[in-house]
Amino acid sequence: MDLKKLYPILFLFLSFNFYAQGERFKEKREQIKAMKVAFLTSELDLTPSEAEKFWPIYNTFDDKQFELRHQKMKGYFKRMQDNELDKLSEKDAATLLNQIEDSEEDLFNLRKKFIINLKEILPSVKIIKLKKAEEDFNRKLLQQYKDKGLKK
């Protein structure tokens, strides 16, 4: 077979493969998001009025937090692979460290603004319950992931 004819077919196959992986990631993220909503709803016991105001604020916060963690920091972690770390100059390492610190500060400021917004609609006790419920959910999710890995 002519190599020139093989390249477009190979490219098309790889494109579909990457698209499918992206779609699976989106599906998993949506499943996790739905589980999280159900979990937080049961843990927080929001009134209908609170829920109406809470969920738009929470969803915006959650989306921005995801973007910060997975879009910005993804690039940093790629550069921090074992074989790449040894190749970093001190200047590049300092620059990378500053970028990571900036991202961490952005996450902190996002959460701080989120809490300020929540104080307008929820009592402090429920905000603390939210923090605990998020941590409990993350632990539960991690445990499910570990259990699934052990069954394979």
Secondary structure, DSSP 8 states (H G I E B T S, - for coil): --HHHHHHHHHHHHHHHHHHHHHHHHHHHHHHHHHHHHHHHHHH---HHHHHHHHHHHHHHHHHHHHIIIIIHHHHHHHTSHHHHTT--HHHHHHHHHHHHHHHHHHHHHHHHHHHHHHTTS-HHHHHHHHHHHHHHHHHHHHHHHHHHHH-
